[in-house]
């Protein structure tokens, strides 16, 4: 069929154009034309040149793209080519590749990459907590979305599920972790900005409370007496006993390995990578062992010395769970709610009230980082001698609390 040579088309002309055995064009002028295919489909195309080379640019199909819209697009494309010397075809190809790349960069993929890198510096327990939290609460709602398409509204929707069930503390931590994932994506230029604001007034704020702890020496004595009659496993009873004597972080004691203990020198050396405050430390934290602690450890060694861990979970070569130890505390002390971490508060209160030890020594005993960052940078004192005295004093105090300093034997399995 003969090509029409009109300089300017109309919607009526395009609409009336009938298909032929071969494709033909309807020219509009300035390089814009409509290509009519034998199957009746009609496409707007623009013919132009860049650096002396012919370029054929696809604009869209008719009638989805109207004639007036096609003319506007054609003017913009001609300006790109003639004035800015931009190749629209190459730009479209790159945009398509970028779109495919963005679709592949899902939140879950980026979050897993971030977590893999963070694993180098995170305590094992923290790494596991983030991983489990994302699997249980985040990936089901955010995981499949390209990270570039996620906004704060979608993140909030995910967090509100946690808020509804009352997990406010975990919700706040999760929000912080999600924010870090977006910061990670921002550093890799996968997104142009972090969509998570500093505050979100629509989310409830968690009001932190101190860990539930023992209120008096009398209560501590009652717990220790009840521990002798504890009906659970011998290993768990020793864990509860040592938690009181060591006053270290529960996760550090639960995950302790026999290789970390030196009975000859009465020292427990915690791996630097496992310490919560390791980024402020230049060497591993050491715990001085009292005579009572060594006796309990040697007794425990006859039961679990063949294992890697002091306190091994049944059937698997893993540390005993946090839930098991918490349950043990609930079983041996029913007067009010306490948790393993509360042993650190109880120790700190008693040691400070005694007036026998310097605050620096007590804080070092607890492996607390120095709040004065400059002082902490230069002060590398370990107070080993004073901490050893403090450890023995504290074990003696616990014996006295248990009942007139009378040491009772453990109920063996």
BELGIQUI-V343174 format. One record per run of one state. SS is the DSSP state (a for helix, b for strand, c for the rest). FROM is the first residue (numbers start at 1). TO is the last residue. If there is no record, write none. Layout:
SS_FROM_TO ; SS_FROM_TO
This chain:
c_1_3 ; b_4_4 ; c_5_10 ; a_11_16 ; c_17_23 ; b_24_29 ; c_30_31 ; b_32_36 ; c_37_41 ; b_42_50 ; c_51_52 ; b_53_62 ; c_63_66 ; a_67_82 ; c_83_87 ; a_88_104 ; c_105_105 ; b_106_106 ; a_107_118 ; c_119_123 ; a_124_143 ; c_144_145 ; b_146_146 ; a_147_149 ; c_150_151 ; a_152_164 ; c_165_167 ; a_168_187 ; c_188_216 ; a_217_228 ; c_229_233 ; a_234_246 ; c_247_249 ; a_250_254 ; c_255_256 ; b_257_257 ; a_258_260 ; b_261_262 ; c_263_266 ; b_267_269 ; c_270_271 ; a_272_274 ; c_275_277 ; a_278_280 ; c_281_285 ; b_286_288 ; c_289_290 ; a_291_304 ; c_305_308 ; b_309_309 ; c_310_311 ; b_312_312 ; c_313_318 ; b_319_319 ; c_320_321 ; a_322_332 ; c_333_341 ; a_342_354 ; c_355_358 ; a_359_365 ; c_366_372 ; a_373_378 ; c_379_383 ; a_384_403 ; c_404_413
